Amino acid sequence: MKVRRTDSAHTMPASNPFANIRIAIVHDWLDTWRGGENVLAEVLAIVPHAELYALVDFLPPALRPRLLGKYAHTSFLQRLPAARRWFRLLLPFFPRAVASLDLSTFDVVISISHAVAKGVHTRPDQLHLCYCLTPMRYAWDLRETYLASAGASAGWRRVLADRVLDRLRAWDVARSNEVTRFLAISHFVADRVRRCYGRDADVVYPPVDVDFFTPPVAAAAERSYVTASHWVPYKRLDLIVDAFRDTPQRRLIVAGGGPELGKIRAGAPPNVRFLGPVSREVLRDTLRAARAFTFAAEEDFGIAPLEAQACGTPVIAFAGGAVLETIRGLDTAEPTGVFFSDQSVASIRGAVAAFEASEDRITAKSCRQNAMRFAAHIFRESFTDYVAVALDDFRASHRSKPRPC
């Protein structure tokens, strides 16, 4: 199905086309704010009357207004002792927990899923649209990486983990068959949906807050390279830090926190500065002052490189995943970044050198214009169009079915 995209300004119509339709939105879990929660907030802006569901909801009160003040209807996991801190360790119980959510009164179910939200039980007469952020990475493509980081890559822990993840993957495939339509956040994820579930997926890119991430009024006097991310193994921030070793003429600023931070920070060279977890305002100021943003992950979408481009900052990125859809390389007329071919220190260093040799070709204006393709108003229009067409098609297909005698 073709989804209409436009770069023109858009305002949601005064009369919501879904106002009289009972809609449930299912999120995996709510405990912090990242890219998936940005998507959730925009979907709620489209269907503010929808009911919200999740395995658990421990979102801090300060973030609640971004979800229109809504609290999620939760599973039995919410009530378990110490669930706020340890609920992720209950992964084997996630399928049972999501199945316990009662969605029987709704016409439309929208699951926003990077894990198990797509596994909710629905009836054949309910439209279930899954906006797939990614198939479960730890059950599919990145099992080895996740098990190594959890200290479960060998021995009895590995045997137990493989058993749990094999069962979870089989469950994931089975439940995907009950999704009416898949919508993916990138063509990269659409390919993974096809490979993992044998299902086709349309694509609507998620929103980037281009109204918040904006270029600086004036360029900074001293500009450093910047990287920012939640520090988990597949982000490969260790490679970026090592790439700036033995190059004291270049400075790297690293923003973000996570389980890998302490280990990498301990062995970092003196020209690398760590900010730790930062507010959105500090991140924006850091991106505005950057010479370039460096990114080494194979991401399903990769919002950070687009936030950098929205600030007018070029990107140096690994040529894998969805960044190939969101960054224009040096082979284009108006490039916004430089790609490197391998997740290695040597490849990153080569890309930094290539960037410095071609830096004058990459303008802040081009970076900003490229990021504007992913503005929130474009997401809202595309997503609204998609749901409306999917609902019309679903109703038409059910009207055409003969009634049983």
C-alpha positions in Angstrom: 0.0 0.0 0.0 1.4 3.4 -1.0 1.6 5.9 1.9 1.5 9.5 0.9 4.4 11.6 2.1 4.8 15.4 1.9 7.2 18.0 3.2 4.6 20.7 3.4 3.3 22.1 6.7 0.5 20.1 8.1 -2.1 20.7 10.8 -4.3 17.8 12.1 -7.9 18.3 11.1 -10.3 19.7 13.7 -12.5 16.6 13.4 -10.4 13.5 14.1 -11.3 10.8 11.5 -10.9 8.2 14.3 -13.0 10.0 16.9 -15.8 7.4 17.0 -13.6 4.4 16.8 -12.6 2.5 19.9 -8.8 2.3 19.8 -6.2 0.6 22.0 -2.5 1.5 21.9 -0.2 -1.2 23.2 3.4 -0.3 24.1 5.9 -2.9 25.4 6.7 -1.1 28.7 7.0 2.4 30.1 9.9 3.2 32.5 12.1 5.8 30.7 11.9 8.0 27.6 13.7 7.0 24.4 12.8 6.8 20.7 9.9 4.4 21.1 8.3 6.7 23.6 8.6 9.6 21.2 6.7 7.6 18.7 4.0 6.7 21.3 3.5 10.4 22.1 3.0 11.3 18.5 0.5 8.4 18.0 -1.4 9.6 21.0 -1.5 13.1 19.5 -3.3 11.6 16.5 -5.7 9.5 18.6 -5.9 11.2 22.0 -9.0 9.3 23.0 -7.2 5.9 22.7 -6.7 3.7 25.7 -3.0 2.9 26.6 -1.8 -0.5 27.5 1.7 -1.8 28.5 3.3 -4.7 30.5 4.4 -2.2 33.2 4.1 1.6 33.6 6.8 3.2 35.8 7.2 6.4 33.8 8.3 9.3 36.1 5.6 11.9 36.7 7.6 14.6 35.0 7.3 12.8 31.7 3.6 12.0 32.0 2.3 15.1 30.3 4.1 14.0 27.1 1.6 11.1 27.1 -1.4 13.5 27.6 -1.4 12.6 31.3 -2.3 9.0 30.5 -1.5 6.0 32.6 -1.3 2.6 31.0 -3.5 -0.4 31.8 -0.8 -2.9 32.9 -0.3 -6.6 33.3 0.3 -8.7 36.5 4.0 -7.8 36.2 3.2 -4.4 37.5 2.2 -5.8 40.9 5.2 -8.0 41.5 7.6 -7.1 44.3 10.6 -5.0 43.0 9.1 -5.0 39.5 10.1 -1.3 39.0 13.8 -2.3 39.1 13.9 -5.9 37.9 11.0 -6.4 35.5 13.3 -7.0 32.5 14.6 -10.1 34.3 11.1 -11.5 33.9 11.5 -11.9 30.2 10.2 -15.6 30.1 6.9 -14.3 31.5 6.4 -11.5 29.0 4.3 -13.6 26.5 1.9 -14.6 29.3 1.8 -11.0 30.6 1.0 -9.4 27.2 -1.7 -12.1 26.6 -3.4 -11.1 29.9 -4.2 -7.6 28.6 -7.9 -7.5 27.8 -8.5 -5.7 24.5 -11.9 -7.3 23.7 -13.9 -4.0 23.6 -11.8 -2.2 20.9 -12.3 -1.9 17.2 -8.6 -1.1 16.4 -5.5 -2.2 18.2 -2.2 -0.4 17.4 0.9 -2.1 18.9 4.1 -0.1 19.0 6.5 -3.0 19.4 10.2 -3.7 19.8 9.6 -6.8 21.9 6.2 -8.4 22.8 3.5 -5.8 22.3 2.6 -7.3 18.9 1.7 -10.5 20.8 -1.5 -9.2 22.3 -4.6 -11.4 21.6 -7.1 -9.9 19.2 -10.2 -11.2 17.4 -10.5 -11.6 13.6 -13.0 -8.7 13.6 -10.4 -6.3 15.2 -7.9 -4.5 13.1 -4.4 -5.1 14.6 -1.8 -2.7 13.2 1.7 -3.3 14.4 4.1 -0.3 14.1 7.3 -2.4 14.3 10.3 -0.6 15.8 12.2 -3.9 15.3 11.8 -7.6 15.7 13.2 -8.6 19.1 16.9 -8.1 18.7 18.0 -10.4 21.6 15.9 -13.2 20.1 17.0 -12.7 16.5 20.0 -10.9 15.2 21.9 -9.8 18.2 21.7 -12.8 20.5 25.4 -13.3 20.9 26.0 -9.6 21.7 23.3 -9.5 24.4 24.3 -12.8 26.0 28.0 -11.7 26.1 27.1 -8.4 27.8 24.9 -10.3 30.3 27.7 -12.8 31.1 25.7 -15.7 29.7 27.7 -16.6 26.6 28.8 -20.0 28.0 28.0 -22.7 30.5 24.7 -23.4 32.2 23.7 -19.7 31.7 24.0 -20.1 28.0 22.0 -23.3 27.9 19.2 -21.7 29.9 19.3 -18.4 27.9 19.2 -20.3 24.6 16.2 -22.3 25.7 14.3 -19.2 26.8 15.2 -17.2 23.6 14.4 -20.1 21.3 10.9 -20.4 22.9 10.5 -16.7 22.7 11.4 -16.6 19.1 8.9 -19.4 18.2 6.2 -17.5 20.2 7.1 -14.3 18.4 6.6 -15.9 14.9 3.3 -17.5 16.0 1.9 -14.3 17.3 3.0 -12.3 14.3 0.6 -14.3 12.2 -2.3 -12.7 14.0 -1.2 -9.1 13.2 -3.4 -7.7 10.4 -0.8 -5.3 9.0 2.8 -4.5 9.7 4.1 -1.0 9.4 7.9 -0.5 9.8 10.0 2.5 10.9 12.4 2.0 8.0 13.0 -0.2 4.9 15.8 -1.9 6.9 13.2 -3.0 9.5 10.7 -3.9 6.8 13.4 -6.3 5.4 13.8 -7.8 8.9 10.1 -8.2 9.3 10.0 -10.1 6.0 13.0 -12.3 7.1 11.8 -13.0 10.6 8.0 -13.3 10.2 7.5 -13.8 6.4 5.3 -10.7 6.3 5.4 -7.6 4.2 5.5 -4.2 5.9 4.9 -0.7 4.6 7.2 2.1 5.9 6.4 5.3 7.7 9.5 6.9 9.2 9.2 7.9 12.9 9.2 11.6 13.9 12.2 13.8 14.7 11.8 16.9 16.9 13.1 19.4 14.4 11.4 22.2 16.2 13.6 21.5 19.3 16.8 20.4 17.6 17.7 23.5 15.6 20.9 25.1 14.3 22.9 27.5 16.5 22.6 31.3 16.1 26.4 31.4 15.7 29.0 28.8 15.2 31.1 27.7 18.2 34.7 28.9 18.4 36.1 25.5 19.3 34.4 22.5 17.7 34.8 18.9 18.8 33.6 15.6 17.4 30.6 14.3 19.3 28.9 11.0 19.9 25.8 10.3 22.1 23.9 7.2 22.9 22.7 4.8 25.6 25.7 2.7 26.3 24.8 -0.8 25.2 27.2 -3.1 23.3 25.7 -3.0 19.8 26.1 0.8 19.7 29.9 0.2 19.5 30.9 3.4 21.3 34.1 1.6 22.3 35.2 1.8 18.7 34.6 5.5 18.4 36.5 6.2 21.6 39.5 4.1 20.4 39.4 5.8 17.0 40.3 9.1 18.7 43.3 7.5 20.5 46.7 8.8 19.4 45.1 11.8 17.7 45.5 14.6 20.3 44.7 17.2 17.7 41.1 15.9 17.6 38.7 16.1 20.6 35.8 13.8 21.2 32.8 14.5 23.5 30.7 11.6 24.6 27.2 12.0 26.0 25.0 9.3 27.5 25.1 6.6 30.2 24.6 2.9 30.5 26.1 -0.4 31.6 29.2 -0.1 29.3 30.2 3.4 30.4 32.5 2.7 33.3 34.6 0.1 31.4 35.1 2.2 28.4 35.7 5.4 30.3 38.5 3.8 32.4 40.7 3.2 29.4 39.9 6.3 27.4 42.6 8.7 26.1 42.8 12.3 27.5 41.4 13.9 24.4 38.0 12.2 25.0 35.6 13.9 27.5 32.6 12.1 29.0 29.5 14.1 29.9 27.4 11.2 31.2 23.6 11.3 30.9 22.5 14.7 29.8 19.3 16.7 29.4 17.8 17.3 26.0 18.9 20.9 26.3 22.5 20.0 27.0 22.4 17.4 24.2 21.1 20.1 21.8 23.8 22.5 22.8 26.5 19.8 22.3 25.2 18.9 18.9 25.0 22.5 17.8 28.7 23.0 18.7 29.9 19.8 17.1 32.2 19.6 14.2 30.6 16.3 13.3 28.5 13.6 15.0 30.0 10.1 15.0 27.8 7.0 14.9 29.0 3.3 14.8 25.8 1.3 15.3 23.7 -0.7 12.8 20.4 0.9 13.8 16.8 0.2 12.9 16.3 3.9 12.4 18.8 6.0 14.3 17.2 9.1 15.6 20.4 10.7 17.0 22.1 11.2 13.6 18.9 13.0 12.5 18.8 15.2 15.6 22.4 16.1 14.8 21.5 17.0 11.2 18.5 19.0 12.4 21.1 21.1 14.3 23.0 21.6 11.1 25.7 19.1 12.1 27.3 16.5 9.6 27.4 12.8 10.5 30.1 10.2 10.2 28.3 6.9 10.3 28.7 3.2 9.8 27.2 2.2 6.4 24.7 -0.2 7.8 21.1 -0.2 8.9 18.7 2.6 8.3 21.2 5.4 8.3 21.6 4.6 4.6 18.1 6.0 4.3 18.6 9.1 6.5 22.1 10.4 5.6 23.3 11.5 2.2 26.9 10.5 1.5 29.7 12.1 -0.4 28.5 10.5 -3.6 25.4 12.8 -3.6 25.0 16.4 -4.8 24.3 17.8 -1.4 25.9 15.4 1.2 25.1 15.5 4.9 27.7 13.0 6.1 30.4 10.4 5.4 30.0 6.7 5.7 32.6 4.1 6.8 32.3 0.5 5.6 33.4 -1.6 8.7 32.7 -1.4 12.4 36.4 -1.0 13.1 38.8 1.6 14.5 40.7 1.9 11.2 37.5 2.4 9.2 36.3 5.1 11.6 39.6 6.9 11.4 39.5 6.7 7.6 36.1 8.2 7.6 37.1 11.1 9.9 40.0 11.9 7.5 37.7 11.7 4.5 35.3 14.1 6.3 38.0 16.6 7.0 39.1 16.5 3.4 35.6 17.1 2.1 34.2 19.2 5.0 33.5 22.2 2.9 31.0 20.2 0.7 28.7 19.5 3.7 26.7 22.5 4.7 24.5 23.1 7.7 21.7 24.1 5.4 21.8 20.7 3.6 21.9 18.8 6.9 18.9 20.8 8.2 16.9 20.3 5.0 17.5 16.6 5.1 16.3 16.3 8.7 13.1 18.2 7.9 12.0 15.2 5.8 11.3 13.5 9.2 9.4 16.3 11.0 6.6 15.3 13.3 3.9 16.9 11.2 4.9 14.6 8.3 4.8 11.6 10.5 1.3 12.5 11.8 0.0 12.9 8.2 1.6 9.7 6.9 0.5 7.6 9.9 -3.1 9.0 9.8 -3.3 8.3 6.1 -2.0 4.8 6.6 -4.4 3.9 9.5 -7.4 5.4 7.6 -6.6 3.3 4.4 -5.9 0.2 6.5 -9.2 0.6 8.3 -11.2 1.1 5.1 -9.6 -2.0 3.5 -10.2 -4.0 6.6 -13.9 -3.1 6.7 -14.3 -3.7 3.0 -12.7 -7.2 3.2 -15.1 -8.1 6.1 -18.2 -6.8 4.2 -17.3 -8.9 1.3 -17.1 -12.1 3.3 -20.3 -14.3 3.1 -22.1 -14.7 6.3 -22.5 -18.3 7.7 -25.8 -19.9 7.2 
